[in-house]
Amino acid sequence: MPMSVWITCFAASWIFSLSPGSGSVFSMSNGLNYGFRRGYLGAVGLVIGLWAVFLAVVVGLGVVIQASPIAFNVLKWAGVAYLFYLGLSQWRSKASPITLGQKEKARIGALEIIGKGISLNLINPKGYIFMLAVIPQFIVAGLPLTPQYLAVALTMAFTDLVVMAGYTGLASRVALRLKTESQVNTLNKVFGALFMVAAVVLATFQQTHS
């Protein structure tokens, strides 16, 4: 891949990662509830899910989704349901004051939080459509495909891990200042509402055709 093409890919990846969405809400929610070290495992799950979506598009699933309204709608409504479930769970979660050195944060298992991150990206149809739209822009005809695909996938993973570290860290620092159940409960409801809003936005997302 020529350096000029990679630089364009690098810049586009930052824009994609920084754009507010379910991934950023998920990362901030994790930082709030579990602290940075445990919460950041969610970002690892997001990247694994991102790679899975990337691979699916590369091998042709993106074409199937684009061509089949039924396949798209199944994926779309699964994503809506999952996001709404995450939001409702966050909204109803029991609040407790957060203090420095609290060890009760890490109640969720590492595999569970990683799995949630993977699922969040796997069931988001916007991710498939986005990948289908942008991947060809960074592929140079006539050059070996595998190294180019690998470069794009690693670039996107790098920017996502950096950005989600920022979201998770920001939320975890805010959480350290929370001293009452009322404050924690309010933020839980805010994050829960954001997830449910994301579900509504996802429900209105329409597949586009060229």
Protein Blocks (a to p, Z undefined) as FASTA:
>chain_A
ZZklmmmmmmmmmmmmmpgcfklmmmmmmmmmnojmlmmmmmmmmmmmmmmmmmmmmnop
mmmmmmmmklmmmmmmmmmmmmmmmmmmmmmpccddddehiaklmmpcfklmmmmmmmmm
mmmmklmmmmmmmmmmmpcghiafklmmmmmmmmmmmmmmmmmmmmmmmmmmmmmmpcbf
klmmmmmmmmmmmmmmmmmmmmmpccddZZ
